[in-house]
Amino acid sequence: MFGVFRRAIAISSSSNDTSFKCLSATLTHYDPRTKKATYVWHLKARGEKPARNITFDIEGGEIPDQVTYFVDNDRTRPHTAYYNYTDYRNCMVMIVPYSNHDHCLLWVTRSVVSNVPQHCLDNYEETCEVRIPQYENDLCGDDP
């Protein structure tokens, strides 16, 4: 699944954390043989908070819908993320524990950001009780 989503945009989240507004991610490394990938999350500047990038080193395991990840090269603190749905083309729904919250995120490719397929929205709504929009075209634009 990692190789399919080289650049993704989080259009909705279960958190009201304003740093997630316009959140995007870029795949910087992918090895299908070892089931390892690295994504960089791009957080835009918000008020007093500066823009920053967060690195997620991901390792696939034996369970298809779970991955172990490490944040910013801290190998002493493994985390588990859950992939609840993907169509392997336009979207994925995942739960990512980060910064003391289990974020339920709807990630999409740039090609569908303005017209998200209904099956993506339906699966997101089935998985995530709280849904807060994070992407606005006027605010987020084409920045990473």
LUMLO-857830 format. One record per atom (N, C-alpha, C): residue number from 1; atom name; x, y, z. Coordinates in nm, 3 decimals. Example, Ala and Ser with C-alpha at 12.3 -4.5 7.8 and 13.67 -1.06 7.14 Angstrom:
<rs>
<r i="1" at="N" x="1.319" y="-0.569" z="0.780"/>
<r i="1" at="CA" x="1.230" y="-0.450" z="0.780"/>
<r i="1" at="C" x="1.320" y="-0.330" z="0.780"/>
<r i="2" at="N" x="1.285" y="-0.225" z="0.708"/>
<r i="2" at="CA" x="1.367" y="-0.106" z="0.714"/>
<r i="2" at="C" x="1.290" y="0.003" z="0.787"/>
</rs>
This chain:
<rs>
<r i="1" at="N" x="0.081" y="-0.119" z="0.000"/>
<r i="1" at="CA" x="0.000" y="0.000" z="0.000"/>
<r i="1" at="C" x="0.086" y="0.126" z="0.000"/>
<r i="2" at="N" x="0.202" y="0.122" z="0.067"/>
<r i="2" at="CA" x="0.283" y="0.243" z="0.080"/>
<r i="2" at="C" x="0.322" y="0.303" z="-0.055"/>
<r i="3" at="N" x="0.364" y="0.219" z="-0.148"/>
<r i="3" at="CA" x="0.410" y="0.269" z="-0.276"/>
<r i="3" at="C" x="0.303" y="0.339" z="-0.357"/>
<r i="4" at="N" x="0.177" y="0.311" z="-0.329"/>
<r i="4" at="CA" x="0.066" y="0.372" z="-0.402"/>
<r i="4" at="C" x="0.050" y="0.519" z="-0.366"/>
<r i="5" at="N" x="0.069" y="0.551" z="-0.240"/>
<r i="5" at="CA" x="0.045" y="0.687" z="-0.191"/>
<r i="5" at="C" x="0.179" y="0.760" z="-0.172"/>
<r i="6" at="N" x="0.230" y="0.814" z="-0.281"/>
<r i="6" at="CA" x="0.359" y="0.885" z="-0.274"/>
<r i="6" at="C" x="0.342" y="1.023" z="-0.212"/>
<r i="7" at="N" x="0.228" y="1.083" z="-0.232"/>
<r i="7" at="CA" x="0.196" y="1.211" z="-0.169"/>
<r i="7" at="C" x="0.050" y="1.205" z="-0.131"/>
<r i="8" at="N" x="0.022" y="1.234" z="-0.005"/>
<r i="8" at="CA" x="-0.116" y="1.226" z="0.044"/>
<r i="8" at="C" x="-0.151" y="1.352" z="0.120"/>
<r i="9" at="N" x="-0.280" y="1.381" z="0.123"/>
<r i="9" at="CA" x="-0.331" y="1.498" z="0.193"/>
<r i="9" at="C" x="-0.437" y="1.452" z="0.291"/>
<r i="10" at="N" x="-0.425" y="1.495" z="0.416"/>
<r i="10" at="CA" x="-0.525" y="1.460" z="0.517"/>
<r i="10" at="C" x="-0.638" y="1.562" z="0.507"/>
<r i="11" at="N" x="-0.751" y="1.517" z="0.456"/>
<r i="11" at="CA" x="-0.861" y="1.612" z="0.440"/>
<r i="11" at="C" x="-0.953" y="1.617" z="0.562"/>
<r i="12" at="N" x="-0.940" y="1.517" z="0.650"/>
<r i="12" at="CA" x="-1.023" y="1.517" z="0.770"/>
<r i="12" at="C" x="-0.953" y="1.439" z="0.880"/>
<r i="13" at="N" x="-0.979" y="1.480" z="1.004"/>
<r i="13" at="CA" x="-0.914" y="1.419" z="1.120"/>
<r i="13" at="C" x="-1.012" y="1.416" z="1.236"/>
<r i="14" at="N" x="-0.981" y="1.334" z="1.335"/>
<r i="14" at="CA" x="-1.065" y="1.327" z="1.455"/>
<r i="14" at="C" x="-1.018" y="1.426" z="1.561"/>
<r i="15" at="N" x="-0.919" y="1.507" z="1.529"/>
<r i="15" at="CA" x="-0.864" y="1.601" z="1.625"/>
<r i="15" at="C" x="-0.890" y="1.745" z="1.581"/>
<r i="16" at="N" x="-0.914" y="1.831" z="1.677"/>
<r i="16" at="CA" x="-0.932" y="1.973" z="1.648"/>
<r i="16" at="C" x="-0.799" y="2.047" z="1.659"/>
<r i="17" at="N" x="-0.689" y="1.975" z="1.657"/>
<r i="17" at="CA" x="-0.555" y="2.033" z="1.664"/>
<r i="17" at="C" x="-0.530" y="2.115" z="1.538"/>
<r i="18" at="N" x="-0.514" y="2.246" z="1.552"/>
<r i="18" at="CA" x="-0.499" y="2.333" z="1.435"/>
<r i="18" at="C" x="-0.370" y="2.307" z="1.359"/>
<r i="19" at="N" x="-0.273" y="2.241" z="1.420"/>
<r i="19" at="CA" x="-0.150" y="2.211" z="1.346"/>
<r i="19" at="C" x="-0.175" y="2.107" z="1.237"/>
<r i="20" at="N" x="-0.289" y="2.037" z="1.243"/>
<r i="20" at="CA" x="-0.322" y="1.939" z="1.140"/>
<r i="20" at="C" x="-0.391" y="2.002" z="1.019"/>
<r i="21" at="N" x="-0.425" y="2.130" z="1.028"/>
<r i="21" at="CA" x="-0.485" y="2.199" z="0.914"/>
<r i="21" at="C" x="-0.385" y="2.198" z="0.799"/>
<r i="22" at="N" x="-0.425" y="2.152" z="0.684"/>
<r i="22" at="CA" x="-0.340" y="2.143" z="0.563"/>
<r i="22" at="C" x="-0.230" y="2.039" z="0.577"/>
<r i="23" at="N" x="-0.249" y="1.938" z="0.660"/>
<r i="23" at="CA" x="-0.149" y="1.833" z="0.676"/>
<r i="23" at="C" x="-0.134" y="1.754" z="0.547"/>
<r i="24" at="N" x="-0.010" y="1.735" z="0.507"/>
<r i="24" at="CA" x="0.019" y="1.649" z="0.391"/>
<r i="24" at="C" x="0.136" y="1.560" z="0.426"/>
<r i="25" at="N" x="0.156" y="1.458" z="0.346"/>
<r i="25" at="CA" x="0.266" y="1.363" z="0.370"/>
<r i="25" at="C" x="0.330" y="1.326" z="0.237"/>
<r i="26" at="N" x="0.461" y="1.305" z="0.243"/>
<r i="26" at="CA" x="0.538" y="1.267" z="0.124"/>
<r i="26" at="C" x="0.615" y="1.139" z="0.154"/>
<r i="27" at="N" x="0.606" y="1.044" z="0.064"/>
<r i="27" at="CA" x="0.683" y="0.921" z="0.075"/>
<r i="27" at="C" x="0.826" y="0.951" z="0.031"/>
<r i="28" at="N" x="0.923" y="0.928" z="0.120"/>
<r i="28" at="CA" x="1.062" y="0.957" z="0.086"/>
<r i="28" at="C" x="1.146" y="0.831" z="0.069"/>
<r i="29" at="N" x="1.096" y="0.718" z="0.117"/>
<r i="29" at="CA" x="1.166" y="0.590" z="0.103"/>
<r i="29" at="C" x="1.063" y="0.478" z="0.103"/>
<r i="30" at="N" x="1.086" y="0.380" z="0.017"/>
<r i="30" at="CA" x="0.996" y="0.265" z="0.013"/>
<r i="30" at="C" x="1.073" y="0.143" z="-0.035"/>
<r i="31" at="N" x="1.066" y="0.036" z="0.044"/>
<r i="31" at="CA" x="1.129" y="-0.091" z="0.007"/>
<r i="31" at="C" x="1.024" y="-0.201" z="0.023"/>
<r i="32" at="N" x="0.962" y="-0.244" z="-0.087"/>
<r i="32" at="CA" x="0.857" y="-0.346" z="-0.077"/>
<r i="32" at="C" x="0.908" y="-0.480" z="-0.027"/>
<r i="33" at="N" x="1.035" y="-0.508" z="-0.050"/>
<r i="33" at="CA" x="1.092" y="-0.636" z="-0.006"/>
<r i="33" at="C" x="1.094" y="-0.646" z="0.147"/>
<r i="34" at="N" x="1.135" y="-0.538" z="0.213"/>
<r i="34" at="CA" x="1.144" y="-0.540" z="0.359"/>
<r i="34" at="C" x="1.019" y="-0.483" z="0.426"/>
<r i="35" at="N" x="0.923" y="-0.437" z="0.346"/>
<r i="35" at="CA" x="0.800" y="-0.376" z="0.398"/>
<r i="35" at="C" x="0.831" y="-0.254" z="0.486"/>
<r i="36" at="N" x="0.924" y="-0.171" z="0.441"/>
<r i="36" at="CA" x="0.960" y="-0.050" z="0.514"/>
<r i="36" at="C" x="0.939" y="0.072" z="0.427"/>
<r i="37" at="N" x="0.895" y="0.179" z="0.492"/>
<r i="37" at="CA" x="0.873" y="0.305" z="0.422"/>
<r i="37" at="C" x="0.900" y="0.420" z="0.517"/>
<r i="38" at="N" x="0.927" y="0.535" z="0.460"/>
<r i="38" at="CA" x="0.941" y="0.657" z="0.539"/>
<r i="38" at="C" x="0.851" y="0.763" z="0.477"/>
<r i="39" at="N" x="0.767" y="0.820" z="0.560"/>
<r i="39" at="CA" x="0.685" y="0.933" z="0.520"/>
<r i="39" at="C" x="0.726" y="1.055" z="0.602"/>
<r i="40" at="N" x="0.719" y="1.170" z="0.540"/>
<r i="40" at="CA" x="0.740" y="1.296" z="0.611"/>
<r i="40" at="C" x="0.607" y="1.369" z="0.612"/>
<r i="41" at="N" x="0.560" y="1.398" z="0.734"/>
<r i="41" at="CA" x="0.439" y="1.479" z="0.748"/>
<r i="41" at="C" x="0.481" y="1.625" z="0.744"/>
<r i="42" at="N" x="0.407" y="1.705" z="0.669"/>
<r i="42" at="CA" x="0.434" y="1.848" z="0.657"/>
<r i="42" at="C" x="0.325" y="1.924" z="0.732"/>
<r i="43" at="N" x="0.364" y="1.989" z="0.840"/>
<r i="43" at="CA" x="0.270" y="2.070" z="0.919"/>
<r i="43" at="C" x="0.297" y="2.217" z="0.886"/>
<r i="44" at="N" x="0.194" y="2.287" z="0.845"/>
<r i="44" at="CA" x="0.208" y="2.429" z="0.811"/>
<r i="44" at="C" x="0.215" y="2.514" z="0.937"/>
<r i="45" at="N" x="0.272" y="2.632" z="0.923"/>
<r i="45" at="CA" x="0.278" y="2.727" z="1.034"/>
<r i="45" at="C" x="0.136" y="2.770" z="1.070"/>
<r i="46" at="N" x="0.109" y="2.781" z="1.199"/>
<r i="46" at="CA" x="-0.021" y="2.824" z="1.250"/>
<r i="46" at="C" x="0.003" y="2.920" z="1.366"/>
<r i="47" at="N" x="-0.030" y="3.046" z="1.347"/>
<r i="47" at="CA" x="-0.014" y="3.143" z="1.454"/>
<r i="47" at="C" x="0.129" y="3.148" z="1.504"/>
<r i="48" at="N" x="0.147" y="3.113" z="1.631"/>
<r i="48" at="CA" x="0.279" y="3.114" z="1.693"/>
<r i="48" at="C" x="0.359" y="2.988" z="1.662"/>
<r i="49" at="N" x="0.293" y="2.885" z="1.610"/>
<r i="49" at="CA" x="0.362" y="2.758" z="1.583"/>
<r i="49" at="C" x="0.429" y="2.764" z="1.445"/>
<r i="50" at="N" x="0.559" y="2.736" z="1.439"/>
<r i="50" at="CA" x="0.627" y="2.737" z="1.309"/>
<r i="50" at="C" x="0.593" y="2.612" z="1.227"/>
<r i="51" at="N" x="0.614" y="2.619" z="1.098"/>
<r i="51" at="CA" x="0.598" y="2.501" z="1.012"/>
<r i="51" at="C" x="0.703" y="2.399" z="1.053"/>
<r i="52" at="N" x="0.668" y="2.272" z="1.040"/>
<r i="52" at="CA" x="0.767" y="2.169" z="1.071"/>
<r i="52" at="C" x="0.734" y="2.041" z="0.998"/>
<r i="53" at="N" x="0.837" y="1.959" z="0.987"/>
<r i="53" at="CA" x="0.823" y="1.827" z="0.926"/>
<r i="53" at="C" x="0.846" y="1.722" z="1.031"/>
<r i="54" at="N" x="0.769" y="1.614" z="1.024"/>
<r i="54" at="CA" x="0.782" y="1.503" z="1.118"/>
<r i="54" at="C" x="0.805" y="1.377" z="1.035"/>
<r i="55" at="N" x="0.907" y="1.301" z="1.070"/>
<r i="55" at="CA" x="0.941" y="1.180" z="0.996"/>
<r i="55" at="C" x="0.881" y="1.057" z="1.063"/>
<r i="56" at="N" x="0.814" y="0.975" z="0.983"/>
<r i="56" at="CA" x="0.757" y="0.849" z="1.030"/>
<r i="56" at="C" x="0.825" y="0.734" z="0.957"/>
<r i="57" at="N" x="0.906" y="0.656" z="1.028"/>
<r i="57" at="CA" x="0.967" y="0.536" z="0.972"/>
<r i="57" at="C" x="0.872" y="0.420" z="1.001"/>
<r i="58" at="N" x="0.821" y="0.357" z="0.896"/>
<r i="58" at="CA" x="0.714" y="0.259" z="0.906"/>
<r i="58" at="C" x="0.765" y="0.121" z="0.868"/>
<r i="59" at="N" x="0.722" y="0.022" z="0.946"/>
<r i="59" at="CA" x="0.757" y="-0.117" z="0.918"/>
<r i="59" at="C" x="0.631" y="-0.201" z="0.918"/>
<r i="60" at="N" x="0.606" y="-0.268" z="0.808"/>
<r i="60" at="CA" x="0.492" y="-0.358" z="0.799"/>
<r i="60" at="C" x="0.519" y="-0.485" z="0.877"/>
<r i="61" at="N" x="0.414" y="-0.548" z="0.923"/>
<r i="61" at="CA" x="0.429" y="-0.671" z="0.999"/>
<r i="61" at="C" x="0.349" y="-0.784" z="0.938"/>
<r i="62" at="N" x="0.318" y="-0.881" z="1.022"/>
<r i="62" at="CA" x="0.242" y="-0.997" z="0.976"/>
<r i="62" at="C" x="0.092" y="-0.968" z="0.968"/>
<r i="63" at="N" x="0.045" y="-0.869" z="1.042"/>
<r i="63" at="CA" x="-0.097" y="-0.835" z="1.041"/>
<r i="63" at="C" x="-0.120" y="-0.730" z="0.931"/>
<r i="64" at="N" x="-0.203" y="-0.759" z="0.832"/>
<r i="64" at="CA" x="-0.215" y="-0.673" z="0.714"/>
<r i="64" at="C" x="-0.257" y="-0.529" z="0.742"/>
<r i="65" at="N" x="-0.341" y="-0.505" z="0.842"/>
<r i="65" at="CA" x="-0.391" y="-0.369" z="0.862"/>
<r i="65" at="C" x="-0.319" y="-0.294" z="0.973"/>
<r i="66" at="N" x="-0.203" y="-0.341" z="1.015"/>
<r i="66" at="CA" x="-0.126" y="-0.275" z="1.120"/>
<r i="66" at="C" x="0.018" y="-0.253" z="1.076"/>
<r i="67" at="N" x="0.075" y="-0.141" z="1.119"/>
<r i="67" at="CA" x="0.217" y="-0.116" z="1.097"/>
<r i="67" at="C" x="0.276" y="-0.061" z="1.226"/>
<r i="68" at="N" x="0.404" y="-0.084" z="1.242"/>
<r i="68" at="CA" x="0.478" y="-0.023" z="1.352"/>
<r i="68" at="C" x="0.550" y="0.098" z="1.294"/>
<r i="69" at="N" x="0.552" y="0.207" z="1.370"/>
<r i="69" at="CA" x="0.623" y="0.325" z="1.321"/>
<r i="69" at="C" x="0.700" y="0.391" z="1.433"/>
<r i="70" at="N" x="0.800" y="0.468" z="1.393"/>
<r i="70" at="CA" x="0.886" y="0.542" z="1.484"/>
<r i="70" at="C" x="0.886" y="0.687" z="1.437"/>
<r i="71" at="N" x="0.876" y="0.780" z="1.531"/>
<r i="71" at="CA" x="0.868" y="0.921" z="1.498"/>
<r i="71" at="C" x="1.005" y="0.987" z="1.514"/>
<r i="72" at="N" x="1.045" y="1.059" z="1.410"/>
<r i="72" at="CA" x="1.171" y="1.135" z="1.411"/>
<r i="72" at="C" x="1.290" y="1.054" z="1.458"/>
<r i="73" at="N" x="1.302" y="0.933" z="1.405"/>
<r i="73" at="CA" x="1.417" y="0.845" z="1.430"/>
<r i="73" at="C" x="1.432" y="0.798" z="1.574"/>
<r i="74" at="N" x="1.328" y="0.810" z="1.655"/>
<r i="74" at="CA" x="1.335" y="0.761" z="1.794"/>
<r i="74" at="C" x="1.294" y="0.614" z="1.795"/>
<r i="75" at="N" x="1.392" y="0.525" z="1.782"/>
<r i="75" at="CA" x="1.367" y="0.381" z="1.775"/>
<r i="75" at="C" x="1.333" y="0.321" z="1.912"/>
<r i="76" at="N" x="1.340" y="0.400" z="2.018"/>
<r i="76" at="CA" x="1.309" y="0.349" z="2.152"/>
<r i="76" at="C" x="1.159" y="0.352" z="2.180"/>
<r i="77" at="N" x="1.081" y="0.419" z="2.096"/>
<r i="77" at="CA" x="0.937" y="0.433" z="2.121"/>
<r i="77" at="C" x="0.856" y="0.388" z="1.999"/>
<r i="78" at="N" x="0.832" y="0.257" z="1.988"/>
<r i="78" at="CA" x="0.750" y="0.209" z="1.876"/>
<r i="78" at="C" x="0.603" y="0.242" z="1.898"/>
<r i="79" at="N" x="0.534" y="0.271" z="1.790"/>
<r i="79" at="CA" x="0.390" y="0.298" z="1.792"/>
<r i="79" at="C" x="0.324" y="0.206" z="1.689"/>
<r i="80" at="N" x="0.194" y="0.185" z="1.705"/>
<r i="80" at="CA" x="0.120" y="0.103" z="1.610"/>
<r i="80" at="C" x="0.011" y="0.187" z="1.545"/>
<r i="81" at="N" x="0.008" y="0.186" z="1.413"/>
<r i="81" at="CA" x="-0.098" y="0.253" z="1.337"/>
<r i="81" at="C" x="-0.186" y="0.146" z="1.274"/>
<r i="82" at="N" x="-0.312" y="0.180" z="1.252"/>
<r i="82" at="CA" x="-0.409" y="0.086" z="1.198"/>
<r i="82" at="C" x="-0.467" y="0.142" z="1.068"/>
<r i="83" at="N" x="-0.459" y="0.063" z="0.963"/>
<r i="83" at="CA" x="-0.516" y="0.100" z="0.834"/>
<r i="83" at="C" x="-0.652" y="0.033" z="0.823"/>
<r i="84" at="N" x="-0.757" y="0.112" z="0.840"/>
<r i="84" at="CA" x="-0.891" y="0.056" z="0.842"/>
<r i="84" at="C" x="-0.951" y="0.036" z="0.704"/>
<r i="85" at="N" x="-0.905" y="0.117" z="0.608"/>
<r i="85" at="CA" x="-0.959" y="0.104" z="0.472"/>
<r i="85" at="C" x="-0.864" y="0.171" z="0.374"/>
<r i="86" at="N" x="-0.852" y="0.113" z="0.258"/>
<r i="86" at="CA" x="-0.788" y="0.178" z="0.144"/>
<r i="86" at="C" x="-0.846" y="0.119" z="0.016"/>
<r i="87" at="N" x="-0.853" y="0.202" z="-0.086"/>
<r i="87" at="CA" x="-0.892" y="0.151" z="-0.217"/>
<r i="87" at="C" x="-0.768" y="0.134" z="-0.306"/>
<r i="88" at="N" x="-0.650" y="0.157" z="-0.249"/>
<r i="88" at="CA" x="-0.521" y="0.143" z="-0.318"/>
<r i="88" at="C" x="-0.508" y="0.234" z="-0.439"/>
<r i="89" at="N" x="-0.589" y="0.340" z="-0.443"/>
<r i="89" at="CA" x="-0.583" y="0.430" z="-0.557"/>
<r i="89" at="C" x="-0.604" y="0.576" z="-0.516"/>
<r i="90" at="N" x="-0.711" y="0.601" z="-0.439"/>
<r i="90" at="CA" x="-0.748" y="0.739" z="-0.408"/>
<r i="90" at="C" x="-0.740" y="0.776" z="-0.260"/>
<r i="91" at="N" x="-0.761" y="0.678" z="-0.172"/>
<r i="91" at="CA" x="-0.776" y="0.714" z="-0.032"/>
<r i="91" at="C" x="-0.735" y="0.603" z="0.063"/>
<r i="92" at="N" x="-0.713" y="0.643" z="0.187"/>
<r i="92" at="CA" x="-0.695" y="0.546" z="0.295"/>
<r i="92" at="C" x="-0.744" y="0.610" z="0.425"/>
<r i="93" at="N" x="-0.802" y="0.525" z="0.509"/>
<r i="93" at="CA" x="-0.849" y="0.565" z="0.641"/>
<r i="93" at="C" x="-0.758" y="0.496" z="0.741"/>
<r i="94" at="N" x="-0.702" y="0.574" z="0.832"/>
<r i="94" at="CA" x="-0.610" y="0.514" z="0.928"/>
<r i="94" at="C" x="-0.621" y="0.580" z="1.064"/>
<r i="95" at="N" x="-0.582" y="0.505" z="1.165"/>
<r i="95" at="CA" x="-0.576" y="0.557" z="1.302"/>
<r i="95" at="C" x="-0.429" y="0.559" z="1.341"/>
<r i="96" at="N" x="-0.382" y="0.679" z="1.374"/>
<r i="96" at="CA" x="-0.240" y="0.699" z="1.407"/>
<r i="96" at="C" x="-0.230" y="0.764" z="1.544"/>
<r i="97" at="N" x="-0.179" y="0.691" z="1.644"/>
<r i="97" at="CA" x="-0.151" y="0.754" z="1.772"/>
<r i="97" at="C" x="-0.035" y="0.853" z="1.755"/>
<r i="98" at="N" x="-0.061" y="0.978" z="1.791"/>
<r i="98" at="CA" x="0.043" y="1.081" z="1.780"/>
<r i="98" at="C" x="0.011" y="1.194" z="1.877"/>
<r i="99" at="N" x="0.109" y="1.236" z="1.952"/>
<r i="99" at="CA" x="0.095" y="1.350" z="2.043"/>
<r i="99" at="C" x="-0.025" y="1.333" z="2.137"/>
<r i="100" at="N" x="-0.031" y="1.217" z="2.200"/>
<r i="100" at="CA" x="-0.132" y="1.186" z="2.302"/>
<r i="100" at="C" x="-0.276" y="1.181" z="2.250"/>
<r i="101" at="N" x="-0.293" y="1.148" z="2.123"/>
<r i="101" at="CA" x="-0.428" y="1.136" z="2.067"/>
<r i="101" at="C" x="-0.426" y="1.030" z="1.957"/>
<r i="102" at="N" x="-0.529" y="0.948" z="1.951"/>
<r i="102" at="CA" x="-0.543" y="0.853" z="1.840"/>
<r i="102" at="C" x="-0.613" y="0.926" z="1.726"/>
<r i="103" at="N" x="-0.536" y="0.973" z="1.631"/>
<r i="103" at="CA" x="-0.590" y="1.050" z="1.519"/>
<r i="103" at="C" x="-0.650" y="0.956" z="1.416"/>
<r i="104" at="N" x="-0.776" y="0.975" z="1.387"/>
<r i="104" at="CA" x="-0.842" y="0.900" z="1.280"/>
<r i="104" at="C" x="-0.841" y="0.993" z="1.158"/>
<r i="105" at="N" x="-0.768" y="0.952" z="1.055"/>
<r i="105" at="CA" x="-0.742" y="1.039" z="0.941"/>
<r i="105" at="C" x="-0.795" y="0.982" z="0.810"/>
<r i="106" at="N" x="-0.845" y="1.071" z="0.726"/>
<r i="106" at="CA" x="-0.878" y="1.036" z="0.589"/>
<r i="106" at="C" x="-0.773" y="1.101" z="0.500"/>
<r i="107" at="N" x="-0.687" y="1.017" z="0.442"/>
<r i="107" at="CA" x="-0.584" y="1.063" z="0.349"/>
<r i="107" at="C" x="-0.632" y="1.040" z="0.206"/>
<r i="108" at="N" x="-0.606" y="1.136" z="0.119"/>
<r i="108" at="CA" x="-0.641" y="1.122" z="-0.022"/>
<r i="108" at="C" x="-0.524" y="1.168" z="-0.109"/>
<r i="109" at="N" x="-0.528" y="1.129" z="-0.235"/>
<r i="109" at="CA" x="-0.430" y="1.179" z="-0.330"/>
<r i="109" at="C" x="-0.474" y="1.317" z="-0.377"/>
<r i="110" at="N" x="-0.379" y="1.394" z="-0.426"/>
<r i="110" at="CA" x="-0.410" y="1.530" z="-0.473"/>
<r i="110" at="C" x="-0.515" y="1.526" z="-0.585"/>
<r i="111" at="N" x="-0.515" y="1.423" z="-0.666"/>
<r i="111" at="CA" x="-0.607" y="1.418" z="-0.780"/>
<r i="111" at="C" x="-0.754" y="1.413" z="-0.739"/>
<r i="112" at="N" x="-0.784" y="1.373" z="-0.616"/>
<r i="112" at="CA" x="-0.924" y="1.365" z="-0.573"/>
<r i="112" at="C" x="-0.956" y="1.458" z="-0.456"/>
<r i="113" at="N" x="-0.863" y="1.545" z="-0.420"/>
<r i="113" at="CA" x="-0.882" y="1.627" z="-0.300"/>
<r i="113" at="C" x="-1.008" y="1.714" z="-0.308"/>
<r i="114" at="N" x="-1.046" y="1.756" z="-0.426"/>
<r i="114" at="CA" x="-1.167" y="1.839" z="-0.441"/>
<r i="114" at="C" x="-1.292" y="1.759" z="-0.475"/>
<r i="115" at="N" x="-1.275" y="1.630" z="-0.498"/>
<r i="115" at="CA" x="-1.389" y="1.545" z="-0.534"/>
<r i="115" at="C" x="-1.363" y="1.404" z="-0.481"/>
<r i="116" at="N" x="-1.369" y="1.389" z="-0.350"/>
<r i="116" at="CA" x="-1.336" y="1.263" z="-0.284"/>
<r i="116" at="C" x="-1.443" y="1.159" z="-0.317"/>
<r i="117" at="N" x="-1.403" y="1.041" z="-0.364"/>
<r i="117" at="CA" x="-1.501" y="0.936" z="-0.394"/>
<r i="117" at="C" x="-1.589" y="0.903" z="-0.273"/>
<r i="118" at="N" x="-1.715" y="0.876" z="-0.299"/>
<r i="118" at="CA" x="-1.810" y="0.850" z="-0.192"/>
<r i="118" at="C" x="-1.769" y="0.731" z="-0.106"/>
<r i="119" at="N" x="-1.713" y="0.626" z="-0.166"/>
<r i="119" at="CA" x="-1.674" y="0.509" z="-0.087"/>
<r i="119" at="C" x="-1.564" y="0.545" z="0.014"/>
<r i="120" at="N" x="-1.480" y="0.642" z="-0.018"/>
<r i="120" at="CA" x="-1.378" y="0.688" z="0.077"/>
<r i="120" at="C" x="-1.445" y="0.758" z="0.196"/>
<r i="121" at="N" x="-1.537" y="0.847" z="0.166"/>
<r i="121" at="CA" x="-1.610" y="0.918" z="0.271"/>
<r i="121" at="C" x="-1.692" y="0.823" z="0.357"/>
<r i="122" at="N" x="-1.758" y="0.727" z="0.294"/>
<r i="122" at="CA" x="-1.840" y="0.630" z="0.368"/>
<r i="122" at="C" x="-1.755" y="0.549" z="0.464"/>
<r i="123" at="N" x="-1.640" y="0.501" z="0.418"/>
<r i="123" at="CA" x="-1.554" y="0.422" z="0.505"/>
<r i="123" at="C" x="-1.494" y="0.506" z="0.617"/>
<r i="124" at="N" x="-1.464" y="0.630" z="0.588"/>
<r i="124" at="CA" x="-1.414" y="0.720" z="0.693"/>
<r i="124" at="C" x="-1.522" y="0.742" z="0.799"/>
<r i="125" at="N" x="-1.644" y="0.767" z="0.757"/>
<r i="125" at="CA" x="-1.754" y="0.789" z="0.851"/>
<r i="125" at="C" x="-1.783" y="0.665" z="0.935"/>
<r i="126" at="N" x="-1.768" y="0.547" z="0.877"/>
<r i="126" at="CA" x="-1.788" y="0.422" z="0.952"/>
<r i="126" at="C" x="-1.681" y="0.403" z="1.059"/>
<r i="127" at="N" x="-1.561" y="0.450" z="1.033"/>
<r i="127" at="CA" x="-1.447" y="0.427" z="1.122"/>
<r i="127" at="C" x="-1.433" y="0.536" z="1.227"/>
<r i="128" at="N" x="-1.455" y="0.660" z="1.189"/>
<r i="128" at="CA" x="-1.422" y="0.774" z="1.275"/>
<r i="128" at="C" x="-1.548" y="0.844" z="1.324"/>
<r i="129" at="N" x="-1.568" y="0.843" z="1.454"/>
<r i="129" at="CA" x="-1.687" y="0.908" z="1.511"/>
<r i="129" at="C" x="-1.678" y="1.060" z="1.502"/>
<r i="130" at="N" x="-1.559" y="1.115" z="1.526"/>
<r i="130" at="CA" x="-1.538" y="1.259" z="1.520"/>
<r i="130" at="C" x="-1.470" y="1.290" z="1.388"/>
<r i="131" at="N" x="-1.526" y="1.387" z="1.313"/>
<r i="131" at="CA" x="-1.470" y="1.419" z="1.182"/>
<r i="131" at="C" x="-1.458" y="1.571" z="1.168"/>
<r i="132" at="N" x="-1.334" y="1.618" z="1.164"/>
<r i="132" at="CA" x="-1.309" y="1.761" z="1.154"/>
<r i="132" at="C" x="-1.233" y="1.789" z="1.024"/>
<r i="133" at="N" x="-1.291" y="1.868" z="0.934"/>
<r i="133" at="CA" x="-1.222" y="1.897" z="0.808"/>
<r i="133" at="C" x="-1.086" y="1.964" z="0.833"/>
<r i="134" at="N" x="-0.985" y="1.920" z="0.758"/>
<r i="134" at="CA" x="-0.850" y="1.975" z="0.774"/>
<r i="134" at="C" x="-0.799" y="2.042" z="0.647"/>
<r i="135" at="N" x="-0.867" y="2.022" z="0.537"/>
<r i="135" at="CA" x="-0.819" y="2.078" z="0.410"/>
<r i="135" at="C" x="-0.918" y="2.178" z="0.354"/>
<r i="136" at="N" x="-0.867" y="2.296" z="0.320"/>
<r i="136" at="CA" x="-0.945" y="2.397" z="0.249"/>
<r i="136" at="C" x="-0.858" y="2.445" z="0.134"/>
<r i="137" at="N" x="-0.908" y="2.437" z="0.013"/>
<r i="137" at="CA" x="-0.827" y="2.470" z="-0.104"/>
<r i="137" at="C" x="-0.769" y="2.610" z="-0.096"/>
<r i="138" at="N" x="-0.849" y="2.709" z="-0.056"/>
<r i="138" at="CA" x="-0.800" y="2.847" z="-0.050"/>
<r i="138" at="C" x="-0.688" y="2.863" z="0.052"/>
<r i="139" at="N" x="-0.698" y="2.792" z="0.162"/>
<r i="139" at="CA" x="-0.598" y="2.802" z="0.268"/>
<r i="139" at="C" x="-0.476" y="2.715" z="0.242"/>
<r i="140" at="N" x="-0.498" y="2.594" z="0.193"/>
<r i="140" at="CA" x="-0.390" y="2.497" z="0.181"/>
<r i="140" at="C" x="-0.318" y="2.503" z="0.047"/>
<r i="141" at="N" x="-0.391" y="2.529" z="-0.061"/>
<r i="141" at="CA" x="-0.329" y="2.539" z="-0.193"/>
<r i="141" at="C" x="-0.253" y="2.415" z="-0.233"/>
<r i="142" at="N" x="-0.144" y="2.435" z="-0.305"/>
<r i="142" at="CA" x="-0.064" y="2.324" z="-0.357"/>
<r i="142" at="C" x="0.062" y="2.297" z="-0.277"/>
<r i="143" at="N" x="0.078" y="2.361" z="-0.163"/>
<r i="143" at="CA" x="0.199" y="2.341" z="-0.084"/>
<r i="143" at="C" x="0.205" y="2.199" z="-0.032"/>
<r i="144" at="N" x="0.328" y="2.149" z="-0.008"/>
<r i="144" at="CA" x="0.340" y="2.013" z="0.051"/>
<r i="144" at="C" x="0.287" y="2.009" z="0.191"/>
</rs>
